[in-house]
Amino acid sequence: MSALLEMSDVAVGYPDRPVLEEVAFKVGSGEILAVVGPNGVGKSSLIKAASGVLPVMRGRVLVAGQEVGLLAPDRRARLIGVVPQATHVPPAFTARQVVLMGRTPYLGWLQRERLSDHEQAALAMARTQTLDLADRPMGELSGGEQQRVLVARTLAQAASVLLLDEPTTHLDLRHQDEVLRLVRGLARGEGLAVLIALHDLNLVARYADRVALLSDGRLKALGLPRDVLTPEELAAAYGVKIHVMDHPVHGTPLVLSG
Amino acid sequence: MSDASSVRRAALSIDGAREAGKLAPWLWTGGTLLALLVLNAGVGPVAIPPGVVLKLVVAKLPVLDLAADWPSSLETILFDIRLPHTALMALAGMALGGSGAAYQGLFRNPLADPYVIGVASGAGLGAVLAMAAKWPSSLLGMAAIPVAAFVGAVLTVGLVFSIARVGRITPITTLLLAGVAVGTFASALTVLTMLLATDELHRAIGWLLGGFALGGWGPVLASLPYLAIGLGTLVLLGRPLNVLQFGDEEALQLGLDVEKFKLVIVAAASLVAATAVAFTGIIAFVGLIVPHLVRVLWGHDYRRLIPLATLGGGVVLLAADIVARTALAPRTLPVGIITAVAGAPFFLWLLRRAKREVFW
């Protein structure tokens, strides 16, 4: 398995107050690595560092063997796609316009979208089942639909590394599953490397191949969900009593607090 | 994967099918602009009916040979006095509308206007300093005022931008704050200069109220290259400006070189706004309201918003100029007073309306 995304000895934060230190992991093609940890531990900072918008204080972030901090924005965006939370979407753009913006790294400032860009966008919408929404303004779509459109936009970027920051926060149960199933299908089907920050540990248990547990500014544990999502590790990280049992249907770990 | 042909059909349904419906805004703004050009040129102590204006213009063209059944003085009035004024007003309005749309897109803030980062106050200071130094009466002639205003505007915007920079990036909020601070400072210096140079006060006030305009084709020709370069740049950058609407960080993640792009937009929009201010004085509300109106009528896509706001700005300023020259005729009011008096309530109405729909 080749590592598409690799962090080695990464520190992020502010010079006098590092948020995270000594973070190291690899994400391979077709793999989903979930980043978990209590609020404010630096999950978002880690995703931003991986996307190159937040410079690392120490260490290196390599994407397909290239250091992200040294890449020009357009070169970087061809390698890394970021799915943001669907909270600040300008409501007036249609879904198609939004997906077409995924072609930004392939177009000069003065260039119009070419037919091939429209085809890429339509393909991305087909893969996320958003073709029906193409001409509707984002403001009219449900949270789950918006999130799918944003995934489609990232797919139109044709990047090999996919970063997601809490993509399910504002979604109901059905749409949470829908988005994560879509992401898993893309990882498996297209060989994307996926780094995803998630709060919901049960979603992590079901959809992640491996889990990185952050706590106290460090990477506390890294491994299979069954090995990381243990009562001991989680109690230490979150500071509450945690029970872990088997999911009655899926057999994956089921995490309960209290 | 769904079948390739349906995807291809979806890809092709893009613009083609709806292109026809999209013509309406262009016909409306373009048509109104042309009509107002003719009407505006006809207004004055000697009223020239629209038909006569058209006939005189057509007669100038080498295509048709019309018999001259009008006094030659009419020709002089139209071509040497009226049309240059009309053209300058149209250009200034277009500059304010187009740069207003660009600033609003850059700041992602509907309250941004061409003056928000110090263009007006810098231009005002430059112009008033030139008047106080009595440059206009020296060998440089009247052209010194626009040049001084232009230099003042460009210097101020440069200062604001360099103050607002934090490390390698220029956050929107510090840009707005620096603009307000530097703008207020420049305005204070302007007032101080005016108080110290009392003889020039009257002209300076006239300039600050807007509607100060030099006669003849000189200003029109002088401003054309700046406006063509600036507005042309803005019109061509509509697509990346759409991307910027998702925020600096997301736009960067989408592959837009955000810092470089913002610099280009600020430079182009400021060049355009400074040119307008330099040649016509400070004209309020056109750059704020016209992009709003276009957005309400025809949507948020900057590829259309900027050119439509450009045309719309010309429409609004030509209309305001007609009012300015007829309301208290034979006196001519500064057109900036008309745009402010009409613009403020209109803007409030827009804001109230905006609360009831998804606006930003």
Contacts between the chains, C-beta under 8 A, distances in Angstrom:
chain1	res1	chain2	res2	distance
A	48	B	249	7.6
A	51	B	253	5.3
A	52	B	253	8.0
A	53	B	249	5.3
A	53	B	252	5.3
A	53	B	253	6.1
A	72	B	257	7.0
A	73	B	252	5.6
A	73	B	255	5.2
A	73	B	256	6.3
A	73	B	257	4.8
A	73	B	258	7.3
A	74	B	255	4.3
A	74	B	256	7.8
A	74	B	257	7.1
A	76	B	255	7.0
A	77	B	253	6.5
A	77	B	254	5.8
A	77	B	255	2.9
A	78	B	255	7.0
A	80	B	253	7.6
A	81	B	253	7.9
A	82	B	250	7.5
A	82	B	253	4.3
A	84	B	246	7.7
A	84	B	250	5.6
A	84	B	253	7.8
A	88	B	246	7.4
A	88	B	247	6.4
A	89	B	246	7.5
A	90	B	245	4.6
A	90	B	246	6.6
A	90	B	300	7.0
A	90	B	360	7.4
A	91	B	358	4.5
A	91	B	360	7.9
A	92	B	299	6.3
A	92	B	300	3.8
A	92	B	301	8.0
A	92	B	358	7.0
A	93	B	242	7.1
A	93	B	245	7.4
A	93	B	300	6.9
A	93	B	301	7.5
A	96	B	14	7.3
A	97	B	242	7.0
A	97	B	301	7.1
A	101	B	242	6.8
A	101	B	243	5.2
A	101	B	246	7.4
A	101	B	254	5.9
A	102	B	254	6.9
A	104	B	240	7.2
A	104	B	243	5.4
A	104	B	251	7.9
A	104	B	254	4.5
A	104	B	255	4.6
A	104	B	256	5.6
A	105	B	254	7.0
A	105	B	255	2.9
A	106	B	255	7.9
A	107	B	239	7.4
A	109	B	236	7.8
A	109	B	237	6.0
A	109	B	239	7.8
A	109	B	240	5.2
A	109	B	261	7.0
A	109	B	264	7.9
A	110	B	236	5.2
A	110	B	237	7.4
A	111	B	239	7.8
A	112	B	239	6.9
A	113	B	239	7.6
A	115	B	11	7.0
A	115	B	12	7.8
A	118	B	11	4.2
A	118	B	12	7.4
A	118	B	14	5.3
A	119	B	7	6.9
A	119	B	8	6.6
A	119	B	11	4.4
A	121	B	11	7.1
A	122	B	7	4.8
A	122	B	8	7.4
A	122	B	10	4.4
A	122	B	11	3.9
A	123	B	7	5.6
A	125	B	10	7.2
A	126	B	1	6.9
A	126	B	2	4.7
A	126	B	6	7.7
A	126	B	7	5.2
A	126	B	10	7.5
A	127	B	1	7.2
A	131	B	2	7.7
A	131	B	6	8.0
A	131	B	7	7.8
A	131	B	10	5.5
A	134	B	10	6.7
A	137	B	358	7.9
A	139	B	358	4.6
A	153	B	254	7.9
A	157	B	254	7.3
A	157	B	255	7.4
